[in-house]
Amino acid sequence: MRIAVLGMGAWGTALARQMGEGGHTLTVWDHDAANLREVAKTGRNQKYLPGVVLCGDWRVESVLDTAWRGSDLVLLAVPSKAFRAVSRVLAEHEGTVVTVTKGIEYDTGLTMSGVLLETAPRARAVALSGPTLAMEVARGVPTAAVAASRDPEGARQVQGLLHRPAFRVYTSRDLLGVELGGALKNVMAIAAGVCDGLGFGDNSKAALVTRAVVEICRLGVACGAQAGTFSGLSGLGDLVVTCFSRLSRNRMLGERLGRGEALDQILGQSVSVAEGYPTARAAWRLAQRLGVAAPIIEQVHAMLYEGKNVADAVRDVTHRDHKAEDE
């Protein structure tokens, strides 16, 4: 199969390596032309996945508008803030487009497949999500993910493309739920990181993660997703790994906030995008519009966008009125 990978950050690179091992022909593109040249020269992406060797039949393409042409399948691995602009070039594409971007567009409240419906209406959208830390996938650590699409054949196509003994892929028809779980867990991971930065214990984080599942499910169902999806790989699974892993950029952002570092400094030093930062703003707006109670999202938004003191945000979550757990 001829595959185009648009976006060679850590996750795009890990998946490119995965598909290269499967014997597929790859064309890769990234906005960072200098890094792309280095990848072409060395066969490694030292900026995002140091020490990982790319393999298989692949070439680099510096021109976005030509990188995808002639491909049977396009994998989009660009940050959510660039997703609409990049996906516009796929307006004529009639094959499968796999989005691995975990975000929500602020202006529209759309997930990335919703954006694709507007920018590439002829394409078949599939979302790949789950507890999938890029470095672990690239190193062959056993991992499970879910491919979701409203077209079951599209999900099965991606399942067959990526499934390996160390990379188990399930399918789902709840495209919206899979995407929302993947996006919203990044916001929760920032809150989990704040707990770490403040020196809280395992009890605190376990309580946070448990209530985060409830909050994600509540907002997801209000958007039209299936409640059961949030107990699966793209919900609970992704939430757990992102809240606990030392490799999680979103958890680390929160930890540094909890330690008292300035947000501008944290963001300025990050090589990779912590998607929870823009998603907190979009998720807060979505919850407000739908009238959904989202106290964790609300406080993360306040810390990131309103300059709220971390201690005050924690106090306002823990001092909420008591209630029944099943309400």
Secondary structure, 3 states (H helix, E strand, C coil): CEEEEECCCHHHHHHHHHHHHCCCEEEEECCCHHHHHHHHHHCECCCCCCCCECCCEEEECCCHHHHCCCCCEEEECCCHHHHHHHHHHHCCCCCEEEECCCCECCCCCCEHHHHHHHHCCCCEEEEEECCCCHHHHHCCCCEEEEEECCCHHHHHHHHHHHCECCEEEEEECCHHHHHHHHHHHHHHHHHHHHHHHCCCCHHHHHHHHHHHHHHHHHHHHHHCCCHHHHHCHHHHHHHHHHHHCCCCHHHHHHHHHHCCCCHHHHHHHCCCCCCHHHHHHHHHHHHHHHCCCCHHHHHHHHHHHCCCCHHHHHHHHHCCCCCCCCC
